[in-house]
Amino acid sequence: MRWTLCAKALVQPDLCCKPLIYEDISEFASVLPPMRAIAGLDLGTKTIGVAVSDGLRSVATPLETIKRKKFGLDAEALLAILAKRDIAGLVLGLPRNMDGTEGPRCQSTRAFARNFAALWDRPITFWDERLSTVAAERALLEADTTRKRRAEVIDHVAASYILQGALDRLRHIQADA
């Protein structure tokens, strides 16, 4: 499939320049339907942490962790979750380096977004996920979670930190509008 850049978004030409992947969260916000939940993902090499918002987009809740296999199976599991919850948009954690540059993990996340956009017709954006796993780990330690339990839930708790950051920004954008 061929992709083109249109209005700062990556689009499929056969969709009449309907953007699928938004670099700018303000543009992502402008195409989201009201009163619908969005989801956040923490993409790792072995797992995908999934979190969802409420319909008002005020609170992110950790949902589950998908064990990664291959893209087709991962996408199928993710599509089932998104369809079941009628998710309106997707926020992917973008693992930038501490100096703000993008390395191989960012390239992998962007590739996932491009591949997933070919299967899902709703908007996708990115959110800087630096230190989200550290914050999730700290919260789980403060909650006196066992090491085994932390390992089970860290990815979807990190996804909720990513999503909550994006939700807070979306709320700020809405207040300024």
N, C-alpha and C positions, 0 to 999 in steps of 0.2 A: 504494500500500500504506500502511496506517495503522500508526503505531508508538506504543507506550506505554512509560512508564517503570515498571519493575517491579524492586524490590530493587536500586536503583542501577544498573540496566542497561537498555539500550534493547532492546525485544523486539517480535517480531511476535505479535499476539494469537492467531493461528491455531496457534501452536506451544506452546500451554498454558503461557505464561510461561517458556518456555525462553529464557534470555538469550542474545543473540548478541554484543552489544557491551558490554564491561565497562570502566567508568571506573577501577575499583580493581583493580590487578594482583593483589591477594590473592584477590579473588573469581574472577578469571581463572584463577589457579593452582588453585583448588579444583575447577574443572570439567575441567581437562586430564587426559586419560588418561595413565597412567604409561608410561615408556619409548617415547615417541613424539616425534619432532622437531617444532619449531615454526619459523616463518619470520618474518623481519623485513623491513619495507619502508621505504625512504626515498622518499617521494612528491615528485617535483619537477614543474614545469610541462611539461618536455620529456621527462623520463625517470622510470622507477621502478627504483630499486636494490633488488635482492632478495638476501637472505642467509638461510641455513638453519642450524639447530643440528644437533648429533648427537642420537641417540636418548636419551642420558643428560641432555641439555640442559645441557651444560657448556661447549661451545665453539661460537661462531658463525663461520660460514665464508661469505665473499662468494661469490655464485653467478653472477648475471648482471644486466645492465641491460636493461630493456624500454624501447624507444623509444615514447613515448606518441603515440597517434593519436586515438582517441575512446574513451569509456568502454567500450563493448561489446567492442572489439578488445583493449583493455588488460586487461579482466577475463577474456576468453577465454585470453589468453596466460598470465595469472597463474594461472587455474584449472588449466591444463594442467601448470604447474610444481608446484602444490600437490598435484594428484592423483598425478603421477608419483612424488613423494617421500613420499606419504601423510602430509602435514603435519596436525598435530592442532590448531594454533592459530596466530593471526597477530598480530604486534606491529607497529603502525604508528607511525612516528616522528611526534610531534606538535611542529610547529615554533613553539613559544612565543616570544614576544618576550623579550629579555634581562631585562626586569623581571617576567617570569612571566605577563604578560597574554596573551590570545589575540587574534590579528588575523585578517585575511582568509585567510592560509595555513592556519591552524588550522581555520577554517570549511570550507575546501576539503577538508582531510584528513578531517574528521568527515563531510562529505557523501559522500566516497568510501567511507568505512566503512559508512555506511547503505546506499548503493547496492550495495556488494559483499556485505553481509550478506544481501541479498535473493537472492543467487545461490549463497551458500556457507553451509552449515549448521554451521559450527564456530565456536568463540569467537574474538573479536577484542578486543584492548585497545590502549591507547596508551602510548607511552613518550616522555618529554621528550627531544627530540633536539637541544636547544641545544648548539652547538659540535661536533656529531658530524662535520660536513663539514670543519670546521677540523682536528679531530683526524685524520681520514682523510687530508687533504691533507698534514699534517705527517708522518704515517707514510710516505706515498708519497714525499715529498721526502727523508726520511732514508734510504729504500731506493734513492735515486738513480734514480727512475723518470722517464722522459722526459715532457715536457709533453704530447705526443700520447697516450702511454699513460695518464697521469694522467687526462686528459679522458675516456678510454674506461672507466676502472674506478672513478672517484671515487664514483659513486652506489652501486654495490653494496658498496664498501668502507665507505662511510658507513652503509649498511644493516646491515653486520656490527657496527659500533660501537653502533648503536641496539639491535640484538638482544643483543649481549653485555651491555650494561647491564641489560636486562630479565632475561637469564638469571642474572646475578649476584644480582639482587633476588629472583628465584624461588628460587634456592638458599638465600638467607637466610631467606625465608618458610618453606621446607621444614624448615630446621634449627630454627626456632623452634616448629614444630608438634609 
